[in-house]
């Protein structure tokens, strides 16, 4: 499953797992249709590193995924959320593709949410009559301007297809990135000025091009708290008295 940042992929995966567990335990499950009887339900997501044990963040992902592969069978539901965060993109993509092939060959049911969009184009090789994994995405509503022109809206609904745009800039703006910083993001991404709401990509273009003001003097560093000056004065006074 693909989709933009914060469009509901992780929530969808957790909901699938909860529904499957409820149904397999004999409880009322918030879903329609038939739920298979699973022997195990795995949820695989990045959990950070464990330095004291000599395990990096990717080492932790490898450890957890190895546990899934040791037990996966035709009565397994594996839910994988953005595997490969701890390594570089091309290796992560190959890891996700290998997981797809392994789980498919074992007849497991699985859902893999990823921002590694090129995974969907990989030449998967599976044995027997195993069908190619279905492609799903989280729904997005866009205006006529498309991904680089207007702010999208998430539908939070799963639909067939592929989403190849993360809309990362929407999340950056929502959580406090300045408009000039987001403009830098678009420039480095190779999209040039970003005219969202008519101003994001064009605000302070001089700041993007140079770290100097119109008169050629360096722009000031981060503002210093008055308390820092007072603390420094007190240290100086104490030193002189000593």
N, C-alpha and C positions, 0 to 999 in steps of 0.2 A: 504494500500500500504506500502510495506517495501522497504528498500534500504539503502546503505551506507550513511555516513555523506557526505553532499555536492554533492549528486548524482542527485539532481534535484527534490526531492519530493515536497518541498514547492513551487517551481516555477511551477511544474505541477499542483498543486492544485489551485494556483492563476490563471493559464491559463484557467483551466476548469471554474472557476467562472467568469472570464472576458468574455469567449466565451458564456456562458449561458446568462449573462446579456445583451450582445450585441444582441444576437439572440432574446431575449424576448422583447427588445426595438425596434426591427425591423431593426437593422443595420446589415451590412455584418459581418458575424462571421467567424473567421479562423478555421473552422472545417467542416467535411463532415458528411452527415447523417441528421437525424431529431433531433432537440433539443426540449424537452418538454417545455410546457408553465408552468413556475413556478410562484407560488404566492410569494415566498420569497427565497432568496439565503443567507445562513449564512456562514460566515467564522470565525472559532473559533481557535484562537491561543493564546499562553501565552503572556500576556502583562505586567507582573511584578506586584509588590504589590502596595498597596495604604495605607501606614502606618497611615496617618492622619485620615483616615476613619476607621481604625481598620480592614483592609482587607489584608490578606497575599497573596502571589502569588498563592497558591492553592485556597484560598478563591475567588480570582478573576476568576480563571478558573471555579470554581463551580458556580459563579454568572452568567458568560456568558453562560455556558452550560445549566443552568436552564432556561435561556431565550429562548434558542433553543428548549428545550423540551416542554416548554409551548406552542409554536407555531407550532411545527412540524406536518406535515400532509402529505397526498399523493401528494401534489404539492410543496413539500419542497426539496431544494437542500442544504445539509449540508456538509460543507468542514471543516474537523477537522485536525489540524496540530499539531502532537505530544502532545496530551492532557496528563496531569498528570505529567508534569515536576516538579510541586511544592510539590509533596508528594513522599513517598517511593515506590519502583517499584511494589511490590505485590498489594498495594492498587491502584496504577495507572492502573495496568493491569485490575483489577476488574472494575474500572471506565470505561475504554475503552470498555470492554466487555458489560457492562450495557448500554452504549451509543449505541453500535451496536444493541443490542436486542430491545431497545426502538425505535430507528429510523426504524428498520426493521418492527416491529409490526405496525407502523403507515404508512407504505408504502412509506416512504420518500426515496429519492435518496440521497446517501451520499458516501463520500470518506474519509477515515481516514488514515492518514500517521502516522506511529509509529515506534519507535525503540524497543518497547516492543514485541519482536518476539514471545513470548509464547502466546500472544493473539490469534494467528491464530490456536492454538491447543485447545482453550477453548471449552467446551461443550455448545454451544449457545442453548438457548431455546426460540424459537419464536412461535407465535400462527399462526394457520391457515396454509395456503400453502406458507408462506413466505420462499423463497429459502435461503440457506446459502449464506452469502456474498461471492462474488468472491475475489480471492486472486491475487494481482498484485504486481510487484516489478519493481524497476529501474534496467536497464540492467548494467551488469559488465563484462568486459573482463579480464580474468586471464590467466597467463601462466601455464605451467604444475606443478609449485610448489604449486599452490593453495593460499588460503587466508593468510597463514603465511610465504610464501616463496618469493613471487614476488609482486612488486607494481602493483595494478590493474588499469584499465582504465574504466571510466564511459562512457556509450553509450548515456546517457541522453534520453533514450527511455523507454517507459512503456511496460512491457511484462508480460505474465502470469507466476505465480509462487511465491515463497517466498524467500526473502534474509534474512538469519539469521546471517550475518556478517556485523558489522558496519564499519569495516576498519578504526576505529578511529585513529589509528597510522598514517595513511596517512595525515589526517588533522592536527594532532599534528606536524608532520615534516614540513608540508607546512607553518604553521604559527609560526615557530620559536622554537619548542621544540628541545633541544639538543639531540644528538644521545644517550647519556648515560641516559637521562631522559626517552626516549622512550624505551630503553632497560629495565629500571626499570618497565615500564608499562607492557611489555610483561612478565617479570618475575612474577609480581604480578597477572597477568591474568592467569598464570599457563601454559604459552607456552614455557618458557625457553628462551634461546638466540634466537634472531631474525636475520637471516642472510640476510636481504634485502640488495641487492647490495654488499653482502659479508662482511658488516662491522657494520651495525647498532647494532645488539645484542652483538657484541664482542668488541666494542670499550670501553676502560677503564673499563674492568670487575672488576679491583681492586677498582674502585670508587663505583661500585655497592655493592661489598662485604664489604667494610670498608671505613670509613671516615678518614683513616690515610694513609700517604705515606709509601714508602718502609722502611724508617728509623724509623717509628713509631711515628713521630711527627704529631700533628693534622694538618689537611689541613687548609689553611687560609680561613677566612670568605670572604664575598663579598668585592671586592676591594673598598677602600675608595677614594672618590674624593679628589683631592688636595685642592679643595676649602673648604672642610669640615675642614681640618687641619688648613688652614689659618683663617677660621672663629673662630675656637677654640682658636688659638693663640691670635686673636684680643680680644676675650672675656676675656682671662686670663690677657692680658695687661691692659685692661680697669679695671678689678677687682683690680689689684695691684695698679693702679693709684688712685683708689677710697679709 
